[in-house]
Amino acid sequence: MEPQLSTASEEPQERVFQGIPAAPGIAIGPAYLFNKETVVVEARPLAAEEVEVELERFEQAVQRAERDLDKISSVAREKLGEESASVFEAQRLMLRDPSVYDQIRAFIAAQRCNADYAVAHVLDQHLKRLEASSSDYLRERVADLIDVKERLIRHLRREKLLSAVDPEHIIVAENLSAADVVLFSRRGILGCATDHGGPTSHVSIMARALGVPAVVSLHGLSDAIQTGDLVILDGLQGRVIVNPKPATLAQYQTRQERYRRLLQDQQYLVPLPAETLDGHRFTLRANLELVEELDLLQKYGAEGIGLFRTEVLFLMRGPLNVSEDYQLHLYRQIVERVKPAPTTFRLLDLGGDKMLPVAHREHNPFLGWRGLRVLLDKAELLLPQLRALLRASAYGPVRLLVPMVTTLDEFRQFLDVLHAVKAELRAQGEVFDESVPVGIMVEVPAVALMADLFAEEVDFFSIGTNDLTQYTLAVDRGNDLVARRYEALHPAVLRLIKGTIDAGHRHGIPVSLCGELAGDPQATPILAGLGLDEFSAAPPYLPEVKRVIRAMQLSEAQALASQALQARTAGEVVALVNTWLREHGCGLLQHVQADEALANGDA
């Protein structure tokens, strides 16, 4: 039900908007509605002798836009590191890309029209293709292309770019660009909330790296808010509350303070082992995707990397700009900084919501050409990556993780390719770890059900609960119509996890879990009780997982897990674990988790 705007004579009504958490944290403060003016351009015919002048005017605008992006890249590099700066380098390269630069020049010359109209016409064609894509990743790149378009047009018109906002405010916008977030962070903003976007957008990546709480996909928020409205932004649960009631505000102020203290208290947990009261040890590793995130390993006490998402490198730079030597340079940096702990590199996991521009459109990409299927079909992607990763294994412990496996046949095909690459490297005199461990992602029910057979041929399992839940329950969590039915603690999902863990242990191989569930303290005691060996999550969530582990005995967790497996609904499991957490006083959840009324938007 759409929230209703109050009239001037009424007290502002509390409104709750549910979105997707993009960067953790709780912010409370006034809203700043950031609305970029819609760029309106009209065609202006040119005389033949004016064309060259207009082409020069366009060139000067490109040069000014390049200088802009150089400055933004410099800020990003200083605050976040080289890899985040590559986001803006990619925008800079876009300015000279033949499909942009040459097409605009050709349009100006052929149509004898003004440069700003040519920019709008050409880039709008690109935008339409991106917006129509079935890939969430490509749709999330729309904001980057809009930023390039508006930057060029404003420079053509010599208009000042909008980048300054009031400090100590929560930015609310229909869309933001990654450049906006970097520049706004210098102004001391409290958080970001956008109508569109997803957790893999550049905006989300930047917000997480900068430590700015953020919520995305809050459809309609920017239309129902005004600058100055009091806002609560809950980056933990993906919620924004506008004009909260006094009771809600007091509740969140307490929650914010407890969260702040909890983050401070987490420092003492960092050097301690993830060990239960009765002495059972678990391994906590980190999920990373950017080189600049490596400092977070020590900050949050991660024991190596359980999942490094290599596809982000390709999606940011494009497949043609990622050579074997460039990959080796990157992977070696990571391995040398993480050792003696291992780095688990997931091979390119493309398809679904992470499509490269070279891919064709599919009606149902999540059931189509993705993961290992793409790699086996695209030797030009798989072979250079395998060579680079194997060569990097000479510098520290490396584990290879194969994505989206569905059958034993395709995994054996992959092993044949891997053995051939190893033979080639040996013949060339390259040094590498001959026994580099090879594991698979367990994210398809077929693999979980046949885990006994897979365990005979792999070195470790890594359970990807995001896709496993989606496939098991037939729920696309990105679909607003059914997203509420996505229940990661559903007994059916837990039974598949349990079967996978048991199969791995029967064959003496470790089992980790790298889905979002691994970083959810609500799931920690159940996963521990099911027998999981390793938790791999975003670094900021590891201390709270550790807190829960250190507050329990393994036997208690096993009893809880046994009850959860016998439950009939996800609601029963949630009720069981919430009672358990309250009885054990397990930190953040009991203080930060919203009550039922707030969770249902009825507060």
TILUM-547921 format. One record per residue (C-alpha): x, y, z. Coordinates in steps of 0.25 Angstrom, whole numbers, plus 5000, padded with zeros to 4 digits. Example, Ala and Ser with C-alpha at 12.3 -4.5 7.8 and 13.67 -1.06 7.14 Angstrom:
BEGIN
504949825031/505549965029/
This chain:
BEGIN
500050005000/500650144996/500850235008/499950355008/500450495009/499950575020/499250715019/499850835024/498950835036/499250695040/500450645048/501450585038/501150435038/502250325040/502450255028/503350125026/504050095013/504649955011/505849945002/507149865001/508249885011/509449935003/510449975014/510249945029/510050055039/508850135046/508750285042/507750385048/507650525043/506950625033/506750585019/507450655007/506650624995/507650624983/506950644970/507850664958/507050754948/506650674936/507550714925/506650764913/507350784900/506750824887/507350804873/507950934867/508250924852/509650974848/510251034835/511250954828/512351044833/511951034847/512150884848/513650884851/513450994862/512450904868/513350784867/514350864875/513350904885/513050754887/514550724889/514750834899/513550784907/514150644907/515450694912/514850764923/514050644927/515350564927/515950664936/514750654945/514850504946/516350504948/516050594961/514950494966/515850374963/516950444971/516050454983/515550314981/516950264981/517350344993/516150295001/515950154996/517150104988/517450084973/516349984970/515250074974/515850184966/515650094954/514150114954/514450264950/515550224941/514450134934/513550254932/514750334927/515050234917/513550234913/513750374908/514750334897/514150194894/513850194879/512350154882/512250284889/513250384884/513250344869/511750334868/511550464875/512550534865/511950464853/510550504858/510950644859/511550644845/510450564838/509250634844/509950774845/509350794859/509850844872/510750754881/509850754893/508750694885/509750594879/510250554893/508750534898/508350454885/509550354885/509550334899/508050314901/508150204891/509250134899/508350154912/507150094905/507949964903/508449964917/507049984923/506449884915/507449774919/507049654927/508349674934/508249744948/509749774946/509549844933/508349924938/509149964950/510250024940/509150124936/509550224946/510950224942/510550254927/509550364932/510650424940/511550434927/510450484919/510050594929/511550634931/511750654916/510450734914/510750824926/512150854921/511650884907/510750984914/511751034924/510850994935/511350964949/511250824953/510450784965/511350724976/511150804988/510150764999/509850805013/510750735023/510050645034/508950605025/508450475019/508450485004/507150434997/507150424982/506450354971/507850314966/509250344970/510550324963/511850264969/512450404967/511350464975/511650374987/513150404987/512950554986/511850554996/512650475006/513550595007/512450675012/512150595024/510750525020/510150425029/509650325019/509050305005/507650255001/507250234987/505950194979/506750104970/508050024970/508449884976/509549834985/510549814974/510449954968/511650044968/510850134978/510750014988/512149974986/512650114989/511750135001/512250005007/513650045005/513450185010/512650135023/511450215019/510150145023/509250125010/507950065006/507550044991/506350004984/505350094992/504350114981/503650244982/504350294994/504950424987/503450454983/502950444997/504050535004/504450675006/505750735009/505850745025/504850635028/505450555039/505950415034/506450285040/507250205031/507450065035/508550005027/508549875034/507149835030/506949925018/505850015024/505650165023/504650225033/504150365030/503650465041/503750355051/502850355064/503550395077/503450245081/504150205068/505150305069/505550275083/505550125080/506550155068/507350255076/507650145087/507850045076/508850135069/509650165082/509650015085/510149985071/511250095072/511650035085/511649895080/512549935068/513549995078/513349865087/513649785075/515149825076/515349725087/514749615079/515649625067/516849555073/516049445080/515749315073/514349275068/514249175079/513049125087/512949115102/513248965101/514548985092/514048965078/514749045068/514149105055/514849185044/514349325040/514749365026/514449495018/513649515005/514349624997/514349674983/515249794983/516749804986/516549924995/515649835004/516849755009/517149845021/515749805026/516349665029/517149705040/516149805045/515049705047/515949585050/515749505037/516549375036/516849395021/515849405009/514749305007/514249364995/514849474986/513949504974/514749524962/513649564953/513649704958/514949724952/514449684938/513149754940/513849884943/514949884933/514249804922/514849664917/515749724907/516449804917/516749694927/518049614922/518649494928/519849584933/518849684939/518149574946/519449524951/519849654956/518549674964/518449534969/519949534974/519649664982/518449594989/519149464992/520449524997/519649615007/518749505012/519749395014/520049305022/518449305022/517849255009/517149334998/515949264992/515749314978/514449284971/514649274956/513849374948/512349354952/511649414940/510149404936/508949424944/509049574949/510549584945/510549584930/511649634922/511349724910/511749614901/510649524906/509349514898/507949534905/507249424911/505849414916/506249344929/507649374931/507649304945/507349174938/508249194926/509649224922/510349254935/511549204944/512349084939/511449074927/512049214922/513449174926/513449044918/512849114906/513849234907/515249184907/515749324904/515249364918/515549234926/516949204921/517649334924/516949334938/517449194941/518849224937/518849354945/518249284958/519249164957/520449254955/519949344967/519949214975/521449224975/521349344985/520449284995/519249194998/518249194987/516949114986/516049114974/514549114975/513749074963/512449144962/511049094958/511348954956/510148864953/510648724948/511848634951/512148634936/512348784934/513248784947/514048674941/514148754928/514748874936/515748784943/516248734929/516448884925/517148904938/518048784936/518348834922/518748974927/519648914938/520348834927/520548964919/521149044931/522048924934/522548924920/522849074920/523649064933/522549134942/522549114957/521249084963/520549004974/520348864968/519348824979/518548954979/517148914985/515948924976/514548934982/513148964976/512049054980/510848974985/509649064980/508848974972/507948864979/508448764970/509848774975/509348774989/508548654987/509748584981/510848644990/511348504994/511748474979/512348614978/513148604991/513948494985/514448584974/514648724980/515548774991/514448864998/513048914998/512549054999/511049065000/510449184993/509149205001/508749324992/508449244980/508249114987/507049174994/506549244982/506549114974/506049024985/504849114988/504649164974/504749304978/505449424971/505749514983/505949624973/504449614969/503649704977/502449614976/503049494983/504249554990/503649535004/503549385001/505049375000/505349305014/506849265016/506449195029/505349105022/505448965027/505648915013/506849005011/507448955025/507248815021/508048835008/509148905016/509148795026/509248685015/510448755009/511148775022/511048625025/511448585012/512748665012/513048615026/512848475022/513948495011/514848575020/514648705013/514348845020/513048915017/512949065017/511749155015/511949285007/510449335005/509849455012/509349355023/510849335028/510849485032/509449475039/509649455054/508249405054/508649285046/510049265054/509549165064/508749085054/509949075044/510949035056/509948935060/509848875046/511348855047/511848965037/513348975038/513549115032/512749245032/513149345020/512449475020/512649625018/513749665028/512849765037/511849645040/512949555045/513149605060/511649585063/511649445057/512849425066/512149485078/510949385076/511949265075/512749305088/511349315095/510949175093/511349025095/511348935083/510348845089/509348955091/509548995076/509348845072/508048835079/507548965073/507948915059/507248785061/505948865065/506048955053/506148835044/504848775049/504148915048/503048925037/503249075033/504249175033/503449255043/503549145053/505149145051/505249295053/504349285066/505249175071/506549245068/506049385074/505649315087/507049245087/507849375084/507049455095/507349345105/508849345102/508949505102/509549505088/509849645086/509449725073/508249645069/507449665082/507749815082/507649845067/506649755061/505349825060/504149775067/503049705059/502149835058/503349915052/503749795043/502349795037/502349945035/501249965046/502050045056/
